[in-house]
Structure formats: structure tokens, C-alpha cells
Amino acid sequence: MTLRPALALGALMTALATLPARAEIQSRSGQFAGTMVQYKVLLPPGYDAARAYPVVLVFTGGAQAIEAAENTVRVDWQAEAEKRGYIVVSPAAPDGQLFFQDGDKAFPAFLDMIAKTWTIRGKIHIAGHSNGGLSAFHIAARYPAWFSTVTGYPGLYEDDPEADYPVGLKAMCLYMHAGELDPEWRDAMAKEAQQMSAAGYRIRFTVEPKQTHRLKAAEIDLSRRLFDEIESCR
């Protein structure tokens, strides 16, 4: 027995209606402290402007270009953010100036924009990989009042045994993930995590088995674990 066209169409529409909603990654831009910044935004399905949402500010790696920012949101954060109802914001480096260097001039104006555009539940979670991880620790150290967690996957504050770590980071939960097959970053992060822990910082360092520098989030279930970590911070 075959379905009539109208019945078949109705069945298809019903099936589509039961599929989970997907959020769209939006492209936006603005002037922050006199510099133009492009950024990507992921809003949760069914976003309601009257509600408060947790926010993750994510920095991409490499040259921190806008295409890479979108890819980082899509690959590392989107699926879990949709399930858990998070807003994810990922900026591109202005004029190619990395955010842990001269690109930091866009802050704290960029943070002010986030607070004025959306109602934030609690404080912002800040994260990034590679150059983005350096950027996350750098911005969190400069503006600690804004953040509750910092995640580098990989990423660290400063590869310097004599570093004086910012006191502001002590109030946050700090998370580091490094690939087993990425010895330069792995060893530097392990040393910093040990030093910071000894100094009273709340830091957790994880070595990801068989992973290189760019951790494959889907392959090692990293996205879920990143969210579990930031949600465990008290």
C-alpha cells in the first residue's frame, strides 16, 4: 500500500517538525575602541530576548580570521551549546592583530557590547585553542571581573617559569587541555598548571591521549567535557 501524495506530504512535515531545532551562526560586526571587529554569534534554538543565557566567548587559533572563528564555533561548541542553551560569541582578530597582542585594544568595549546585547546568566565563560587559548587567558587576566572560567585547549597564561600570575585568575576555574603528541605545548602547560596549583589557583590540566596540537573535539568527546567542566565550576 502506498501513501497518497497529500498524506505523504503530511507525514514528511510531521517528521520534520519533530527534528531538533538547529541554531544559525550569525555574522556581525562593530566598532570597539575605534577598531572594527567581525564576530560570529550562535544563539540557542528558540532564543528569547527576555531570558538570561549563559555565554561562552571563544577565540579561534592561528591568525584568528573570521572563517576560522566560525569553524571553531561549529566544530567545537555548536552541538553542545544548542543542547544546553548557551550563547557562543567568537570574534576575529581586528586587522590581523591577535587578541593576546595588539588586538586586545577591542576590550573591554567588546565585553560591554555582549552585556548590552544579551542578558547574561552569571559571568562569561572564556575559552580558546592555540593562539585563542593564549588570548582567553590574556583577556581574562586583564578583565577578571567579567569571567568565571577560562579554558585553553590548548592554551596557557604565559610560558615563563618566573611569571607572576594575575591574582584575578584565582577567583576563576581554570582548565587546560593539551594533546599527548604536542610536546612543546603539553610540557609548557603542565609546568604552568603545576606552578599555578601550588600558588593556590583552581586549575585542572588534562592530557588528551593520541592527540596532536589541534584537538579533534568530535573524536574525543571534547565538546561535552568542556561544557561539563565549565558547569562544574562553583
N, C-alpha and C positions, 0 to 999 in steps of 0.2 A: 504494500500500500504506500502511495506517495502523498506528500502534503500538497494541498493546493497552494498556488503562489502566494495568496494573501496570508494563509496560515503559516507558510514557511517564513514570510517576512516578519510576521508577528513573533514567531519563535526566535528568529535571529535578533530582533530588537530586545526581547526579554533576556536573551543570553548576554547581549552587550550591556544591558542595564545592570546585570549582576557582577560584571567585571569591576575590580577595584579601580577607583579613580586615580589617574596619574596627574602629577603636578607639572606645570610648564616651567622651564628655566627661562626667566625673563632677562632681557638685555636692558641695562640702564646706564646712565652716565650723569656726571655733575661736576661742578667746580667746588673744590675743597682746598681752602687756604690758597686760593689763586692758581691751583693746578687742576687740570681736567683728569678725572678718573672714570674709566669704564668699569662696570662691575656686573656680575651675574647674580640673580636672586631666584631662589627656589622657595615658593610658598606652598604650604601643605594643602592637600585636596580639601575643598570646601572652606578655604580661608575666610575668616570672619573678622573684619577690621575692629569689631567691638571686643574681641577676645585678646588675651595675652598669650604669647607663644614663647617657648624657649628659642634662643637664637645661637647659631654657630657661625662665627666669622672664620672663613677658611682662606688660607693663602696657598696658591699653587707654587710649584717649583720652577727650576730653570730660569728663563728670562721673565717669568711671571706675566706672560702675554694673555690676552683675553680668551683666546681659543683654549689655552691650557687651563684657565680658570674654569671654563665651562666643563671641560673634560674631567677635571678633578671633582667638581660637584656631581656630575653624572655617574662617574665610576666609583667614587669613594663614599659618597654621602646620600645620594638621592633616595635609594630604595628604603633605607632605614629611616631617613628623615620623613618620608611620606607615611610610613607605618606609625611613627611616634609623634608626628605633628610638630615638626621643627621648621623654622625658617632658616635657610642657609644663604649666606651672602659671601661672595668671593670676588675681590677686586683685582684688576690688572695693574701692574706697575706703571705709574704715570711717566710718560716719556722714557720708558725703559729703565727707570731708576728703581732699583729693588727696594722693597719695603724695609729691609733691615739696614739700608743705607739712606740715600737722599730721598727715596720715595716715602719715608716716614713723615715728610712735611704735610702730607694729606691728613694726618692725625693731629689732634683729636677731632677735627671737623668731621671726618668720616663717621666716627662713633656718634657724634651729635646727630648726624643725619639718620642713622639707624634708630636711635632713640625717639626721634621726632616722627619717623615714618611708620614704625610699628610699635605696639605695646609689648615690651619685653617682660617675660616671666623670669624673675630673678636677675642674675647677671649674665653677661655674654660668655659663651664658651669660645675660645680661640684656638685654632689648630692650623697645621700646615705640614707639607712634606718637603724635605731637602731645603732649598732656599726659602720655601714657605714655612718650614719649621723654624728656621733661624728668625724669620720675620715674626712668627707668632710669639716666640719668647721675647724678642726685642720690643714689640709693641706692648705686650703685657707688662714688661718691666717698666716701661715708660709711663703707662697709664693703668696702674694696678686696680684702681677703684672700679674699673669697668668690668673686670673679669673674675670668674670663679674657677675656671680650669684652663690649663694650657696643655696642648698635645703636639708633640713633634714626632712625625712618623716617616722618615727620621727628622730630627731637629733637636737643637740644644741652645742654651743661652750663649755660652762663649767657651771656645776650646782654649782655655788658659788656666793652668794649674794655680796661678796666683790671683785668679779673678775674685773680686769682691761681689758676691751675688746680691742682687737687689732685695732689700728687706720686704718690699711689696709683694714679692713672689711667695713669701712664707704663708700668706693668707689663702693661697690657691692650692688646688690639687694639680700636680704636675705629672704628665705622662710622657714616656719616651718609648718608641718602638724602632728597632734597628734590625736590618737583615743580617743573618748569620754570615752571609757571603759578601758583606760590605765592611771589611775590617777597619778601614780608616774612620768611618762614622761610628761604627759599633764600639770601637775602643774608646774614642773620644767621649761618646755619650755615657759609656759605662763609668769612666773616670769622673765625669761631671756628676752623674747620678750618685755615685758613692760620696763625693765631697759634699754635695748639697744635702744628702740624707744625714751625714754626720753633723752638719751645721743646723739641723732641725727643720729642713724643708720636707714637705709631704710629697715625695716623688716615687714613682714606680717605673722601673725600667724593664722592658721585655725584649728579648732577642727572638726574632722570628726565624725558625728553622728553614734552611734551604732557600732563603730569600736573598735577593741582591738589593741594590740601593733603592730602586722603585718597588716598594712593596705591592704585591698583587692582591688587592683587597678582596676580590671575589674568591680567589683561590684559597685564601687562608681565613676566610670568615672575619676579616679585619673590621669591616664596617660595623657589624653588630657589636663587636668587642669595644670599638671606640666609643660608641654610644653607651654601652653598659658602663664603661669607665667613668664617663663624664656624669652619668646619672647616679653613680655610687658616691660621688663627692659630697661630703657633709661638713 
